[in-house]
Amino acid sequence: MIVAVLLAGLLAITWLSNLGALFKGFGPSAQLGGKLYEVQVVKPSKDGASERIVLVEIEGIITSLGSAPGDLVTRVKDQLALAAKDDDVKAVILKVDSPGGEVLASDDIYRAIREFQKEHNKPVVASMGSLAASGGYYVSAPCRWIVANELTLTGSIGVIMQSLNVRGLMDKVGVVPVTLKSGKFKDMLSSTKKPEDIPPEERQMLQKLIDEVYGRFQAVVEEGRGESKKSNGADGRALVRDWKDYADGRIFSGKQALELGFVDELGTLDTAIERARKLAGITDSALIRYQPPFDFGNLFKLLGQSDAKGVKVDLGLDVPRLQPGRPYFLSPSVLH
Protein backbone atom coordinates (compact mmCIF):
# COMPACT_ATOMS: atom_id res chain seq x y z
CA MET A 1 0.00 0.00 0.00
CA ILE A 2 2.87 2.36 0.84
CA VAL A 3 4.51 1.66 -2.52
CA ALA A 4 1.19 2.25 -4.31
CA VAL A 5 0.66 5.56 -2.53
CA LEU A 6 4.20 6.71 -3.32
CA LEU A 7 3.83 5.79 -6.98
CA ALA A 8 0.48 7.53 -7.18
CA GLY A 9 1.98 10.67 -5.68
CA LEU A 10 4.95 10.49 -8.01
CA LEU A 11 2.68 10.06 -11.03
CA ALA A 12 0.60 13.06 -9.96
CA ILE A 13 3.64 15.28 -9.40
CA THR A 14 5.24 14.25 -12.69
CA TRP A 15 1.99 14.73 -14.60
CA LEU A 16 1.52 18.21 -13.17
CA SER A 17 5.13 19.21 -13.85
CA ASN A 18 4.95 18.00 -17.43
CA LEU A 19 1.57 19.62 -17.93
CA GLY A 20 3.02 22.88 -16.66
CA ALA A 21 5.97 22.50 -18.99
CA LEU A 22 3.61 22.43 -21.94
CA PHE A 23 2.63 25.99 -21.08
CA LYS A 24 6.14 27.22 -20.37
CA GLY A 25 7.76 27.34 -23.72
CA PHE A 26 7.72 23.87 -25.24
CA GLY A 27 7.65 24.23 -28.95
CA PRO A 28 7.80 21.80 -31.85
CA SER A 29 9.55 18.47 -31.56
CA ALA A 30 12.95 17.65 -33.04
CA GLN A 31 13.65 14.12 -34.24
CA LEU A 32 16.99 12.37 -34.39
CA GLY A 33 17.34 8.75 -35.43
CA GLY A 34 13.95 7.76 -34.10
CA LYS A 35 14.39 9.72 -30.86
CA LEU A 36 11.98 12.55 -30.20
CA TYR A 37 13.12 15.66 -28.34
CA GLU A 38 10.91 18.54 -27.28
CA VAL A 39 12.21 22.03 -28.04
CA GLN A 40 11.92 24.01 -24.80
CA VAL A 41 12.35 27.77 -24.86
CA VAL A 42 14.42 28.71 -21.80
CA LYS A 43 14.61 32.40 -22.68
CA PRO A 44 12.67 33.92 -25.59
CA SER A 45 14.28 36.43 -27.91
CA LYS A 46 13.58 40.09 -27.21
CA ASP A 47 12.56 41.05 -30.73
CA GLY A 48 11.16 37.75 -32.00
CA ALA A 49 14.38 36.81 -33.78
CA SER A 50 14.48 33.38 -35.41
CA GLU A 51 18.08 32.75 -34.35
CA ARG A 52 18.63 30.27 -31.52
CA ILE A 53 21.29 29.30 -29.01
CA VAL A 54 21.12 25.76 -27.61
CA LEU A 55 21.71 25.10 -23.92
CA VAL A 56 23.50 21.78 -23.26
CA GLU A 57 23.77 20.92 -19.57
CA ILE A 58 26.41 18.76 -17.92
CA GLU A 59 25.51 18.26 -14.28
CA GLY A 60 26.78 15.81 -11.69
CA ILE A 61 29.16 12.94 -12.31
CA ILE A 62 30.22 12.58 -15.94
CA THR A 63 29.58 8.95 -16.81
CA SER A 64 28.90 6.69 -19.75
CA LEU A 65 26.89 4.33 -17.60
CA GLY A 66 23.29 4.00 -18.74
CA SER A 67 20.78 6.22 -16.98
CA ALA A 68 17.42 7.03 -18.48
CA PRO A 69 16.83 8.62 -20.89
CA GLY A 70 20.18 7.42 -22.21
CA ASP A 71 23.61 8.05 -20.73
CA LEU A 72 25.10 11.54 -20.48
CA VAL A 73 27.50 11.08 -23.39
CA THR A 74 24.69 10.02 -25.72
CA ARG A 75 22.46 12.89 -24.63
CA VAL A 76 25.19 15.47 -25.25
CA LYS A 77 25.99 14.00 -28.67
CA ASP A 78 22.30 13.96 -29.61
CA GLN A 79 21.83 17.58 -28.58
CA LEU A 80 24.88 18.67 -30.58
CA ALA A 81 23.62 16.73 -33.59
CA LEU A 82 20.22 18.45 -33.35
CA ALA A 83 21.95 21.84 -33.03
CA ALA A 84 24.08 21.03 -36.06
CA LYS A 85 21.18 20.33 -38.41
CA ASP A 86 19.09 23.34 -37.36
CA ASP A 87 20.09 26.34 -39.47
CA ASP A 88 18.52 28.71 -36.95
CA VAL A 89 20.92 27.52 -34.25
CA LYS A 90 23.95 29.78 -34.29
CA ALA A 91 25.79 28.76 -31.12
CA VAL A 92 25.77 26.41 -28.12
CA ILE A 93 26.11 27.11 -24.41
CA LEU A 94 27.72 24.26 -22.47
CA LYS A 95 26.48 24.76 -18.90
CA VAL A 96 28.84 22.82 -16.64
CA ASP A 97 28.25 22.07 -12.97
CA SER A 98 30.25 18.92 -12.37
CA PRO A 99 33.14 17.61 -10.23
CA GLY A 100 34.23 15.43 -13.16
CA GLY A 101 33.88 11.72 -13.71
CA GLU A 102 35.00 8.90 -15.95
CA VAL A 103 38.03 9.43 -18.15
CA LEU A 104 36.52 7.91 -21.30
CA ALA A 105 33.15 9.63 -20.90
CA SER A 106 34.85 13.00 -20.45
CA ASP A 107 37.02 12.39 -23.51
CA ASP A 108 34.00 11.37 -25.62
CA ILE A 109 32.24 14.64 -24.78
CA TYR A 110 35.43 16.60 -25.42
CA ARG A 111 35.76 15.08 -28.89
CA ALA A 112 32.08 15.66 -29.69
CA ILE A 113 32.36 19.36 -28.85
CA ARG A 114 35.60 19.77 -30.76
CA GLU A 115 34.25 18.08 -33.89
CA PHE A 116 30.97 20.00 -33.70
CA GLN A 117 32.76 23.36 -33.77
CA LYS A 118 35.09 22.36 -36.58
CA GLU A 119 32.46 20.82 -38.85
CA HIS A 120 29.62 23.29 -38.36
CA ASN A 121 31.32 26.60 -37.58
CA LYS A 122 29.04 27.18 -34.58
CA PRO A 123 30.86 28.35 -31.44
CA VAL A 124 30.43 26.55 -28.13
CA VAL A 125 30.71 28.74 -25.03
CA ALA A 126 31.24 27.07 -21.65
CA SER A 127 29.35 28.56 -18.73
CA MET A 128 30.75 27.24 -15.46
CA GLY A 129 28.46 26.94 -12.46
CA SER A 130 29.51 26.42 -8.85
CA LEU A 131 31.80 23.51 -9.78
CA ALA A 132 33.58 22.68 -13.02
CA ALA A 133 36.57 20.70 -11.83
CA SER A 134 38.69 17.90 -13.28
CA GLY A 135 36.49 16.22 -15.92
CA GLY A 136 34.23 19.28 -15.68
CA TYR A 137 37.13 21.37 -16.89
CA TYR A 138 38.21 18.70 -19.39
CA VAL A 139 34.91 19.00 -21.30
CA SER A 140 35.12 22.80 -21.14
CA ALA A 141 38.64 22.98 -22.59
CA PRO A 142 37.69 22.61 -26.30
CA CYS A 143 35.07 25.38 -26.10
CA ARG A 144 35.65 28.54 -28.10
CA TRP A 145 35.14 30.66 -24.97
CA ILE A 146 34.95 29.84 -21.24
CA VAL A 147 32.97 31.92 -18.74
CA ALA A 148 33.30 31.31 -15.00
CA ASN A 149 31.87 32.97 -11.96
CA GLU A 150 34.38 34.51 -9.53
CA LEU A 151 33.38 31.86 -7.00
CA THR A 152 33.37 28.91 -9.40
CA LEU A 153 35.59 26.04 -8.26
CA THR A 154 37.49 24.75 -11.26
CA GLY A 155 40.86 23.29 -12.19
CA SER A 156 41.71 20.04 -10.35
CA ILE A 157 43.60 18.98 -13.46
CA GLY A 158 44.69 15.42 -12.83
CA VAL A 159 43.76 11.76 -12.67
CA ILE A 160 42.76 9.63 -9.70
CA MET A 161 42.42 5.88 -9.26
CA GLN A 162 41.48 4.38 -5.92
CA SER A 163 40.96 0.99 -4.33
CA LEU A 164 39.99 0.19 -0.74
CA ASN A 165 42.10 -2.45 0.99
CA VAL A 166 40.10 -4.46 3.53
CA ARG A 167 42.72 -7.12 4.30
CA GLY A 168 43.40 -5.76 7.79
CA LEU A 169 39.73 -6.01 8.69
CA MET A 170 39.53 -9.53 7.23
CA ASP A 171 42.48 -10.64 9.35
CA LYS A 172 40.78 -9.33 12.49
CA VAL A 173 37.61 -11.35 11.91
CA GLY A 174 39.45 -14.45 10.71
CA VAL A 175 38.56 -14.34 7.01
CA VAL A 176 41.28 -15.67 4.72
CA PRO A 177 41.00 -14.89 0.97
CA VAL A 178 41.83 -17.61 -1.55
CA THR A 179 42.92 -16.32 -4.95
CA LEU A 180 43.62 -18.38 -8.07
CA LYS A 181 45.07 -16.40 -10.94
CA SER A 182 46.57 -16.95 -14.35
CA GLY A 183 49.34 -14.40 -14.06
CA LYS A 184 51.39 -12.45 -11.54
CA PHE A 185 49.43 -9.23 -12.01
CA LYS A 186 45.95 -10.62 -12.56
CA ASP A 187 44.85 -9.44 -9.10
CA MET A 188 46.12 -5.87 -9.45
CA LEU A 189 44.33 -3.47 -7.07
CA SER A 190 42.85 -6.41 -5.18
CA SER A 191 41.16 -5.25 -1.98
CA THR A 192 42.14 -8.45 -0.16
CA LYS A 193 45.89 -8.47 -0.83
CA LYS A 194 48.26 -7.43 1.93
CA PRO A 195 49.83 -4.05 1.11
CA GLU A 196 53.32 -5.48 1.72
CA ASP A 197 52.60 -8.19 -0.87
CA ILE A 198 52.08 -5.65 -3.66
CA PRO A 199 55.20 -5.88 -5.87
CA PRO A 200 56.97 -2.63 -6.87
CA GLU A 201 56.37 -3.46 -10.54
CA GLU A 202 52.62 -3.34 -9.97
CA ARG A 203 52.78 0.14 -8.48
CA GLN A 204 55.03 1.26 -11.33
CA MET A 205 52.62 -0.04 -13.99
CA LEU A 206 49.65 1.68 -12.38
CA GLN A 207 51.56 4.94 -12.00
CA LYS A 208 52.64 4.75 -15.63
CA LEU A 209 48.99 4.38 -16.63
CA ILE A 210 48.01 7.38 -14.49
CA ASP A 211 50.85 9.46 -15.95
CA GLU A 212 49.80 8.58 -19.49
CA VAL A 213 46.21 9.66 -18.91
CA TYR A 214 47.41 12.78 -17.10
CA GLY A 215 49.57 13.65 -20.11
CA ARG A 216 46.46 13.40 -22.26
CA PHE A 217 44.66 15.82 -19.92
CA GLN A 218 47.49 18.33 -20.22
CA ALA A 219 47.47 18.02 -24.02
CA VAL A 220 43.70 18.64 -24.11
CA VAL A 221 44.09 21.79 -22.02
CA GLU A 222 47.03 23.11 -24.03
CA GLU A 223 45.40 22.37 -27.36
CA GLY A 224 41.99 23.70 -26.40
CA ARG A 225 43.21 26.93 -24.86
CA GLY A 226 45.66 27.43 -27.72
CA GLU A 227 42.96 27.10 -30.38
CA SER A 228 40.66 29.33 -28.36
CA LYS A 229 43.28 32.08 -28.13
CA LYS A 230 44.02 31.79 -31.85
CA SER A 231 40.32 32.13 -32.73
CA ASN A 232 39.54 34.89 -30.24
CA GLY A 233 42.62 37.00 -30.82
CA ALA A 234 43.22 39.82 -28.36
CA ASP A 235 39.83 39.27 -26.69
CA GLY A 236 40.71 35.82 -25.39
CA ARG A 237 43.02 34.73 -22.60
CA ALA A 238 46.21 32.73 -23.11
CA LEU A 239 47.61 30.26 -20.63
CA VAL A 240 50.45 31.63 -18.53
CA ARG A 241 53.85 30.19 -19.42
CA ASP A 242 54.16 28.11 -16.26
CA TRP A 243 50.56 26.84 -16.35
CA LYS A 244 51.67 23.23 -15.96
CA ASP A 245 52.98 24.06 -12.49
CA TYR A 246 49.35 24.72 -11.54
CA ALA A 247 48.01 21.57 -13.22
CA ASP A 248 48.84 19.44 -10.21
CA GLY A 249 45.33 18.68 -9.01
CA ARG A 250 44.80 21.96 -7.16
CA ILE A 251 41.46 23.75 -7.37
CA PHE A 252 41.16 27.38 -8.51
CA SER A 253 38.49 29.98 -8.00
CA GLY A 254 37.08 31.48 -11.16
CA LYS A 255 39.13 34.61 -10.54
CA GLN A 256 42.36 32.63 -10.17
CA ALA A 257 41.53 30.61 -13.29
CA LEU A 258 41.14 33.86 -15.25
CA GLU A 259 44.52 35.13 -14.06
CA LEU A 260 46.17 31.86 -15.13
CA GLY A 261 44.42 31.80 -18.52
CA PHE A 262 42.27 28.73 -17.90
CA VAL A 263 39.09 30.76 -18.56
CA ASP A 264 38.39 33.80 -20.75
CA GLU A 265 35.88 35.84 -18.79
CA LEU A 266 34.13 36.18 -15.44
CA GLY A 267 30.34 36.29 -15.39
CA THR A 268 27.11 34.34 -15.31
CA LEU A 269 24.98 32.41 -17.77
CA ASP A 270 23.73 35.74 -19.16
CA THR A 271 27.35 36.72 -19.80
CA ALA A 272 27.87 33.48 -21.71
CA ILE A 273 24.74 34.09 -23.78
CA GLU A 274 25.89 37.57 -24.78
CA ARG A 275 29.35 36.23 -25.64
CA ALA A 276 27.85 33.44 -27.75
CA ARG A 277 25.80 36.00 -29.68
CA LYS A 278 28.88 38.12 -30.27
CA LEU A 279 30.93 35.16 -31.48
CA ALA A 280 28.08 34.05 -33.75
CA GLY A 281 27.62 37.55 -35.14
CA ILE A 282 24.00 37.99 -34.04
CA THR A 283 22.33 40.59 -31.82
CA ASP A 284 19.34 38.64 -30.56
CA SER A 285 18.34 35.02 -30.11
CA ALA A 286 16.18 32.64 -28.12
CA LEU A 287 17.83 30.25 -25.68
CA ILE A 288 16.47 26.72 -26.11
CA ARG A 289 17.16 23.21 -24.90
CA TYR A 290 16.30 19.80 -26.33
CA GLN A 291 14.33 17.89 -23.75
CA PRO A 292 13.48 14.17 -24.05
CA PRO A 293 9.70 13.65 -23.74
CA PHE A 294 8.31 12.02 -20.62
CA ASP A 295 7.13 8.42 -20.80
CA PHE A 296 4.92 7.04 -18.02
CA GLY A 297 6.02 3.50 -18.87
CA ASN A 298 9.46 4.31 -17.55
CA LEU A 299 8.17 4.60 -14.00
CA PHE A 300 7.76 0.83 -13.85
CA LYS A 301 11.52 0.50 -13.98
CA LEU A 302 11.43 1.43 -10.31
CA LEU A 303 9.74 -1.92 -9.58
CA GLY A 304 11.80 -3.88 -12.07
CA GLN A 305 8.75 -4.53 -14.24
CA SER A 306 9.98 -2.95 -17.44
CA ASP A 307 13.13 -2.96 -19.50
CA ALA A 308 12.09 0.19 -21.32
CA LYS A 309 14.47 3.10 -21.20
CA GLY A 310 12.97 5.97 -19.23
CA VAL A 311 13.56 9.05 -17.16
CA LYS A 312 15.78 9.04 -14.09
CA VAL A 313 13.98 9.73 -10.84
CA ASP A 314 16.11 12.13 -8.81
CA LEU A 315 15.55 11.75 -5.08
CA GLY A 316 17.93 14.58 -4.21
CA LEU A 317 20.93 12.35 -3.47
CA ASP A 318 23.77 12.19 -5.96
CA VAL A 319 26.49 9.95 -4.56
CA PRO A 320 29.32 9.04 -6.93
CA ARG A 321 29.83 5.30 -7.21
CA LEU A 322 33.48 4.95 -8.12
CA GLN A 323 34.55 1.60 -9.46
CA PRO A 324 37.90 0.25 -8.24
CA GLY A 325 40.55 0.13 -10.94
CA ARG A 326 38.85 2.68 -13.20
CA PRO A 327 40.66 6.02 -13.70
CA TYR A 328 38.66 9.21 -13.17
CA PHE A 329 38.97 12.90 -13.92
CA LEU A 330 37.37 13.70 -10.58
CA SER A 331 37.83 16.30 -7.89
CA PRO A 332 38.71 14.45 -4.64
CA SER A 333 36.34 16.75 -2.70
CA VAL A 334 33.39 14.59 -3.76
CA LEU A 335 34.95 11.55 -2.14
CA HIS A 336 34.72 12.93 1.38
URLIN-V216218 format. One record per backbone hydrogen bond with DSSP energy under -0.5 kcal/mol. NH is the residue of the N-H (numbers start at 1). CO is the residue of the C=O. If there is no record, write none. Layout:
NH | CO
NH | CO
//
This chain:
5 | 1
6 | 2
7 | 3
8 | 4
9 | 5
10 | 6
11 | 7
12 | 8
13 | 9
14 | 10
15 | 11
16 | 12
17 | 13
18 | 14
19 | 15
20 | 16
21 | 17
22 | 18
23 | 19
23 | 20
24 | 21
26 | 21
27 | 39
30 | 37
32 | 35
35 | 32
37 | 30
37 | 35
38 | 291
39 | 28
40 | 38
40 | 289
41 | 25
42 | 40
42 | 287
43 | 287
52 | 88
53 | 286
54 | 91
55 | 288
56 | 54
56 | 93
57 | 55
58 | 95
59 | 57
60 | 97
62 | 100
63 | 61
72 | 63
73 | 63
75 | 71
76 | 72
77 | 73
78 | 74
79 | 75
80 | 76
81 | 77
82 | 78
83 | 79
84 | 80
85 | 81
86 | 82
87 | 85
89 | 86
90 | 52
90 | 88
91 | 52
92 | 123
93 | 54
94 | 92
94 | 125
95 | 56
95 | 93
96 | 94
96 | 127
97 | 58
97 | 95
98 | 131
101 | 329
102 | 62
103 | 327
106 | 102
107 | 103
108 | 104
109 | 105
110 | 106
111 | 107
112 | 108
113 | 109
114 | 110
115 | 111
116 | 112
117 | 113
118 | 114
119 | 115
120 | 116
121 | 117
123 | 90
125 | 92
126 | 124
126 | 145
127 | 94
128 | 126
128 | 147
129 | 96
132 | 153
133 | 98
134 | 155
135 | 329
136 | 133
137 | 134
138 | 134
139 | 135
141 | 137
143 | 140
144 | 124
145 | 124
147 | 126
148 | 265
152 | 149
153 | 130
154 | 152
154 | 252
155 | 132
156 | 154
156 | 250
157 | 250
158 | 156
160 | 328
166 | 164
166 | 191
167 | 191
170 | 166
171 | 167
172 | 168
173 | 169
174 | 170
175 | 170
176 | 174
177 | 175
179 | 177
186 | 183
188 | 185
190 | 187
193 | 190
197 | 194
198 | 195
199 | 197
202 | 199
203 | 199
204 | 200
205 | 201
206 | 202
207 | 203
208 | 204
209 | 205
210 | 206
211 | 207
212 | 208
213 | 209
214 | 210
215 | 211
216 | 212
217 | 213
218 | 214
219 | 215
220 | 216
221 | 217
222 | 218
223 | 219
224 | 220
225 | 221
226 | 222
227 | 223
228 | 224
229 | 225
230 | 226
231 | 227
232 | 228
233 | 229
235 | 232
236 | 233
240 | 260
243 | 240
245 | 242
246 | 243
247 | 243
247 | 244
248 | 246
249 | 157
252 | 154
254 | 150
254 | 152
255 | 150
257 | 253
258 | 254
259 | 255
260 | 256
261 | 257
261 | 258
262 | 257
263 | 257
264 | 146
265 | 146
267 | 148
272 | 268
273 | 269
274 | 270
275 | 271
276 | 272
277 | 273
278 | 274
279 | 275
280 | 276
281 | 277
281 | 278
282 | 277
286 | 51
287 | 43
288 | 53
288 | 286
289 | 40
291 | 38
291 | 289
293 | 36
298 | 295
299 | 296
300 | 297
301 | 298
302 | 299
303 | 300
304 | 301
305 | 300
312 | 68
314 | 312
315 | 313
319 | 317
320 | 318
322 | 320
325 | 162
326 | 323
327 | 325
328 | 160
329 | 101
330 | 328
331 | 99
334 | 331
335 | 332
336 | 333
//
